[in-house]
Structure formats: C-alpha cells, structure tokens
Amino acid sequence: MTRLVILGNSHLGALRAALRDEPALAQGTEIAFFGGIAPVFKAMTLGPDLRFGLFGPHGVAEANVEQTKKLFGGTSIDLNKADTVAIAGIAWHVWPLIDLLDRYAVDGLTATEEAGENALRLSRPAFDAVLAALAEASLAPFGWTRTLEKPVRLLLRPVPPETLITEGKPGTRPERATRRGFAQALSLLEHSLTETGARLGLGVVVQPAQTRAASGWTLAEYQRGAVRLAPGARAAPAQKDNEHMNTAYGAACLTDLLTRITAETHPSGPDLAPIQGG
C-alpha cells in the first residue's frame, strides 16, 4: 500500500474534510495529513531525522501550538515511512499576475481593442521573464524537500472564485485582468511553474481543469461552503471566502493527485509477461 503524507496550511482543510466525508477517495492509499494554519506551517521545519514540524524556538503562539496538537495529535510527523509527500496550498503569486494584467496589455496575450486605450503595453519577452521570476519565487521555499529523497508534489492553491467578476463591480482589477487574457496568462504561469519544478525535482500539481471556468477563475460551485483547517471552520453558503474552497474541490484535488501518483508508480505499457513457445 502506498503511504502518502500531505502537508499544508489552511488549504489542507478541504482535502482533509473531503476524505473524512468520502473515505473511498483514498483508493486504497494510506493517507496522513499534517500542518497548521499559515503562521504555524511557515514556522515548521524538517529535522535531521526526517521529522517535519515545530522544533526549537519557533516563535508560534502557545494557543496555535495547542490548536495544532488538537488537529493532528502532535506538533511533528515522521516522514521516514512515507512513500510520497505532497504539500497543499502552495502560493504561486496569482494576485501579482492580476495586478500586472490590470496595468498592462501584454503583446500577443490579448487583442488591442480589449486592452483599453489607456493600457500600457508589455512585450511578450518581458512578460515571459516575469512569469519565470514568479515561478522561481513560488518554488524557492521548498528546496528543503530534496533532503527527503522521495517523490514530492506541490499542490498549487486555488485561483480565486469567478464571483469576483460575475458579482463584482465593473472596472475592478479582476474584471480588467480577465479582459486582458487572465486565463491564458494563468496557463502560461502554470507551465512555467511545472517546468521550473521539474528542473528542481518537484512535481507541481495544477488545479484540476474541471474546477476552473473558461475565464480562468475557479467555478463558484467549488467556493460555496468553503472549508478551512480547524474543525467546523466552514463558511456559510452566502459567505464569501476568496481564498479557500469546499469539500467538492478537495475531493477533485485528492482524486487528481492520487491518479497522478498511481500513473507514475504503475505506468501503463505493453504486457511484458514471458511468451511461451518458439
């Protein structure tokens, strides 16, 4: 049986809640979750014995330490026995990309008439350089995972929900970014992240395609009732949470991750069984 440990911040909540609601999602994989809310997870480190968690003078408030103990039964986890490690909730600078498209019309990314008369122009080479820099900055904090010497997959945190444009006022940053090629820009940034991750030995896992609208934003159905990490920390149906998603989103991500792991662990190919006879 494959042993998978999924580390993460508050975005771990949707995956954990999805598995709690639908145990069959594990597909026969032994899954353990561990992490903490953003400031706690940021303070966690990898020890020399391959235990990951809070060690030494970490500076985390005692209340948050106790919360972590209640959530995960302790303040560290042994990664020695894990076959695969995944990290959920990876920040990948989506909002800087939105700000860029809010200010600039990128050559080749959108038609001139869609850019607006007052938009500044940005060349495609310059834009590609920005994407490369964003990808490097997004993955730089995870260099420590090389010490694990086992497959590591980074699950990018979800793009904000489409309600930012469908229910937002005209002329907002998200609305202008959408008109200036947000969906294509996201695809290009994801490609840059995937390539950079491969070079660094990290498997970058992008958001499942079925959870995204054609505009690039996350479909509203995956935002309603968003789940955070703490037990019961679930947004009301009418409450807007532009960062976290619900258990349906968590189920989609977990299924996608396990499908990838299975495909890489047991790749399909020709039947190599011995052939009898001459």
C-alpha positions in Angstrom: 0.0 0.0 0.0 1.3 3.4 -0.9 1.8 5.7 2.1 1.1 9.3 1.3 1.7 12.2 3.7 0.0 15.5 2.7 1.4 18.6 4.5 -0.1 22.0 4.3 -1.6 25.2 5.6 -5.3 26.1 5.9 -5.9 24.9 2.3 -5.3 21.4 3.7 -8.8 21.7 5.2 -10.7 21.0 2.0 -8.8 17.8 1.2 -8.9 16.5 4.8 -12.7 17.2 5.0 -13.3 15.6 1.7 -11.6 12.3 2.7 -13.4 12.4 6.1 -16.7 12.6 4.2 -15.8 10.1 1.5 -13.2 7.6 2.7 -13.3 5.8 -0.6 -11.5 8.7 -2.2 -8.3 7.2 -0.7 -8.4 4.5 -3.4 -6.5 2.1 -1.1 -3.8 4.6 -0.3 -2.8 5.2 3.3 -3.1 9.0 3.7 -1.9 11.1 6.7 -2.4 14.9 6.9 -0.2 17.3 8.9 0.3 21.0 9.0 -1.2 24.1 10.5 -2.6 27.5 9.8 -0.4 29.8 7.8 1.8 31.2 10.5 2.2 27.8 12.1 3.0 25.9 8.9 5.5 28.7 7.9 7.4 28.1 11.2 7.7 24.3 10.6 11.0 22.8 9.6 12.5 19.5 8.6 14.7 17.9 11.3 17.8 15.8 10.7 15.7 12.6 11.5 13.2 13.5 8.7 10.6 14.6 11.2 8.7 17.7 10.0 7.1 20.1 12.4 7.7 22.7 15.1 11.2 22.4 16.7 13.3 24.7 18.9 12.4 28.4 19.3 9.8 28.6 16.6 8.0 31.7 17.8 4.5 30.3 17.4 1.9 31.4 19.9 1.1 28.7 22.5 -2.6 28.8 21.6 -1.7 27.9 18.0 0.6 25.2 19.2 -2.2 23.7 21.2 -4.6 24.0 18.2 -2.0 22.1 16.1 -1.9 19.3 18.7 -5.7 19.0 18.7 -5.8 19.0 14.9 -3.0 16.5 14.2 -2.3 14.8 17.6 1.2 16.4 17.9 3.5 19.1 16.6 5.5 16.9 14.2 5.3 14.0 11.8 7.7 11.3 10.8 8.3 11.3 7.0 10.7 8.3 7.0 7.9 5.9 6.3 6.1 8.0 3.6 6.4 6.7 0.0 5.3 10.1 -1.3 4.9 13.6 0.2 2.6 16.3 -1.1 2.3 19.9 0.1 -1.1 21.6 -0.3 -1.8 25.3 -0.5 1.3 26.5 -2.4 1.2 30.2 -3.1 2.0 31.0 -6.7 1.6 34.8 -7.0 -1.8 34.8 -8.7 -2.6 38.3 -7.4 0.7 39.8 -8.7 -0.3 38.4 -12.0 -3.7 40.1 -11.7 -2.1 43.4 -10.8 0.2 43.1 -13.8 -2.7 42.5 -16.2 -4.7 45.3 -14.6 -2.0 47.7 -15.5 -0.6 46.3 -18.8 -1.8 44.8 -22.0 0.6 42.0 -22.9 1.6 41.7 -26.6 0.2 38.6 -28.1 -1.9 37.9 -25.0 -5.0 39.9 -25.8 -6.4 41.9 -28.7 -5.6 45.6 -28.7 -9.3 46.6 -28.7 -9.8 44.5 -25.5 -6.8 46.1 -23.7 -8.3 49.6 -23.4 -7.0 52.9 -24.7 -5.1 53.8 -21.5 -3.4 50.4 -21.0 0.4 50.3 -21.0 2.0 47.8 -23.4 4.3 45.0 -22.2 6.3 42.9 -24.6 5.9 39.2 -24.6 9.6 38.5 -23.8 9.3 40.9 -20.8 6.1 39.1 -19.7 7.7 35.7 -20.0 10.6 36.9 -17.8 8.1 38.0 -15.2 6.5 34.5 -15.3 9.8 32.8 -14.9 10.6 35.0 -11.9 7.2 34.3 -10.3 7.7 30.6 -10.7 11.2 30.7 -9.2 9.9 32.7 -6.2 6.9 30.4 -5.7 9.1 27.2 -5.5 12.2 28.6 -3.8 10.8 28.0 -0.2 10.7 24.2 -0.9 14.3 23.5 -1.6 14.4 21.6 1.7 12.3 18.8 0.2 15.3 17.5 -1.7 16.5 16.1 1.7 13.6 13.7 1.6 14.9 11.7 -1.4 11.4 10.7 -2.3 8.7 12.0 -4.7 7.4 15.4 -3.7 4.3 17.0 -5.2 3.3 20.6 -4.7 -0.4 21.4 -4.9 -1.0 25.0 -6.0 -3.6 26.8 -4.0 -6.8 27.5 -5.9 -7.4 30.5 -8.1 -10.0 32.9 -6.5 -13.6 32.2 -7.4 -15.3 33.6 -10.5 -17.7 35.5 -8.3 -15.1 38.2 -8.2 -16.1 39.1 -11.7 -19.6 37.8 -12.0 -20.8 39.5 -8.9 -18.2 42.3 -8.7 -18.5 45.9 -9.9 -17.3 46.8 -13.4 -13.8 48.2 -13.7 -12.3 46.1 -10.9 -8.8 44.6 -11.1 -10.1 41.1 -11.6 -12.5 42.3 -14.4 -9.8 44.1 -16.3 -7.4 41.2 -15.9 -10.0 38.9 -17.3 -10.4 41.1 -20.4 -6.7 41.2 -20.9 -6.2 37.4 -21.1 -6.2 36.2 -17.5 -7.0 32.6 -18.4 -4.1 32.4 -20.9 -1.8 34.1 -18.5 -2.6 31.6 -15.8 -1.9 28.7 -18.2 1.5 30.2 -19.1 2.4 30.7 -15.5 1.3 27.1 -14.6 3.5 25.9 -17.5 6.4 27.9 -16.2 5.9 26.5 -12.7 5.7 22.9 -14.0 8.9 23.3 -15.9 10.7 25.0 -13.1 9.5 22.3 -10.7 10.7 19.5 -12.9 14.2 21.2 -13.0 14.2 21.3 -9.2 12.9 17.8 -8.8 9.5 18.9 -7.7 6.2 17.7 -9.2 4.0 20.7 -9.5 0.3 19.8 -9.5 -2.0 22.4 -11.0 -5.7 22.9 -10.1 -7.9 20.3 -11.7 -9.3 21.6 -15.0 -12.9 20.8 -14.2 -12.8 23.2 -11.3 -12.0 26.2 -13.4 -14.2 28.4 -15.6 -13.2 29.4 -19.1 -12.3 32.8 -17.7 -9.6 31.2 -15.6 -11.3 31.7 -12.2 -12.5 28.9 -10.0 -16.1 27.9 -10.6 -18.4 29.3 -8.0 -19.8 25.9 -7.1 -16.4 25.0 -5.6 -16.3 28.1 -3.4 -19.7 27.8 -1.6 -19.3 26.5 1.9 -15.5 26.9 1.8 -13.6 24.8 4.3 -10.6 25.9 6.4 -8.4 23.8 8.6 -9.9 24.0 12.0 -12.8 21.6 12.7 -16.1 23.2 11.9 -14.4 26.2 10.2 -16.7 26.2 7.2 -18.1 29.3 5.5 -21.8 29.8 5.4 -23.3 29.3 1.9 -23.7 33.1 1.4 -20.3 34.0 2.9 -17.6 34.9 0.5 -14.2 33.3 1.0 -12.0 34.2 -1.9 -9.1 32.0 -0.7 -10.4 28.7 0.4 -12.7 26.1 -1.4 -15.1 23.4 -0.3 -15.1 19.7 0.1 -16.1 19.1 -3.6 -12.9 21.0 -4.5 -10.9 18.9 -2.0 -12.3 15.7 -3.5 -11.4 16.8 -7.0 -7.8 17.6 -5.9 -7.4 14.4 -4.0 -8.7 12.3 -6.8 -6.4 14.1 -9.3 -3.3 13.7 -7.0 -3.9 10.0 -6.4 -4.5 9.4 -10.1 -1.1 11.1 -10.9 0.7 9.0 -8.2 -0.8 5.8 -9.4 0.1 6.6 -13.1 3.7 7.3 -12.1 4.0 4.4 -9.8 2.4 1.9 -12.1 2.8 3.3 -15.6 0.8 1.6 -18.3 2.7 -0.2 -21.1 2.8 -3.4 -23.1 2.4 -6.7 -21.4 5.9 -7.9 -20.7 4.9 -11.4 -19.5 7.1 -14.2 -20.9 5.9 -15.6 -24.2 5.8 -19.3 -24.3 6.9 -21.4 -27.3 9.1 -20.5 -30.2 
